[in-house]
Amino acid sequence: MEKVTVAYDGNVVRLSEIKAAIRKAGYKPLEIERESEEHDADKERKDKEIRIMKTKLAVSVMFTLPLLYIAMGHMLGMPIPDALSPMTNPMNFAIAQLLLVIPVMGAGYRFYIVGFRTLAKGSPNMDSLIALGTSAAFLYGVYALLRISSGDVSYASQLYFETAATIITLILFGKFLETRSKGKASEAIKKLAGLQPKHATVLHGDSEIEIPIGEVESGDIIVVKPGERIPVDGIVVSGHSSVDESMLTGESLPVEKNSGDRVIGASINKNGSLVFAAEKVGKDTVLSQIIKLVEEAQGSKAPIARLADIISGYFVPAVMAVAVLSGLAWYVSGEGAVFSLTIFISVLVIACPCALGLATPTAIMVGTGKGADYGVLIKSGGALETVHKIDAIVFDKTGTITKGEPEVTDMAFFGGMDESEVLRLAASAEKVSEHPLGDAIVKKAEDRELGLARPETFNSFTGKGIEAEVEGKSILIGNAKFFNDKGIRLENEIEEVLEAFSSEGKTPVICSVNSSVEGVFGIADVIKEDSASAVGELSGLGIDVYMITGDNRKTALAIADKAGIKSVLAEVLPGDKAEEIKKLQKQGKTVAMVGDGINDAPALAQADIGIAIGSGTDVAMESADIVLMHSRITDVVTAVKLSRSTIGNIKQNLFWAFAYNTAGIPIAAGLLHLFGGPLLNPMIAAAAMSMSSVSVVGNALRLRKFKP
């Protein structure tokens, strides 16, 4: 991501010292722009970088082609002017090549600045290998030119300028392709940033003023017309509209918004005008938080990447040693200086582990970006890697496996009263109640479009039921204990229905009209439509699925049975959920916990991977490693499959990067030549090295085709 995240103690170190350390490492620290300008500036910087790389490559090619023609054309029988012929004018031949190689080395100046700086600090990197190899070729060419000037024209066949130029040109070509590919890998962030509008219409007195989004402050009153994107998060003050929040929730149906409702920045106002007070602006908006999460994930290192770092730390010095020793060995064995130098440069160039450095970060960038496309926010490379290892997933019940909202699933009627009338009277009585079970009865009546009346009197009895008078009729609604207390006897058939509903994990609610029991409602928190299919897929992936809940065992088992879950942890207090996770971990399992991110925070933190289901609340984002923005539990399957695909891709990349380097070094060191085979030309080594980097990036980009 070309960003650095630093946590530091201001009493011990100053920001200027951190910037100095960044410069020392060979980078240029840039100022952080305002949030609203950041992504535009970042895009401009990336585009500028691609343009600069293109220019460098063009300059390099423009001077390398004539250099190759002059240096090698005569060997292939191509016409060459006498003034530049090695036979008739060896000095001109050498000077022309020197003049042509200097602009090429200028185009690749960064290899030398970074390469030699890291070498001097004792931590050589990939640039060090390129800098050493091309510098050796250039310096030997200068030495040959001096020998020609002193009369030894045999050195005209030992100029190495075209090798240095070709190596730089080929590596610049690889870097250019790599820069373009990195641009594609970070498309997820561009897409997210592109959702945010650039301007907001703010009410200033009686007039409306359009201002840049970066200037919106908390408390500003903002007007949004139909078809416009909502600029920041806020609370509706006036107006009525439906808002498309699919960018955040994945729900295709627009959500109705009235005074007092919350609106989210970047969602689309569909048909009415809204006036709202800005609440969260700039970096505090939900969209900005999501972008920050994706950026941090793309910039973070997975543990598997540290393996590549450790190996590179030993690999580069080892390669230098092999290059020097193999060059010396051939020289001592009687081969000339030119032959030995060819070996030295070839080993340095072919062993350059650029592909190794790209293997992990490119795959993680594409993988986390792809997750964001599907509403699966993976907060770090480490999380992305750990998910593929999980062998146990624990789901919280309420709001995760189930919808979290009680519904009337069954109704049984006993008296002679019309069933719709019983439901209408019960819902009318419950209309003023705050109880979730009462809400379920009201919702059932509203779904059937029954006209509700307002109760004349209303009394609530905590934990038992309610008593109300509706249209002159006395209504009682509650549990069996409530009816016993009121002296109303429950017939055997009613007792049987109560028992049947309870055994299925439903809460039975009895309703009487004028002391006659007319009906029983079975109310339950029903499972989500995708719960059973998600559980089935996870089991198919070889993962043990558990359900954890504070509910009684009977209700828990009924829900688990519908979802296809065999292992149930019931009657667990919220504070003890983390302990249950620990028990599974002690059995040697790698555990993921899936919850709503608020009451499950300790369990989410305890698990190897915490997965929060919800619309991206602050608590969910803080406590979990992965946030499922669309609240679908099938997205847990997406996260697992995406992790497995990404880690598989990284392993392929690392294998090919290692295999290529391991096979290339002995060939470059002259192993084939030892047995009468060909010698590896440094230019071919450079081409192979560049293409290995491009192939690794290309393989990582295949992840863009991932579909859940």
Disulfide bonds with the S-S distance in Angstrom:
none
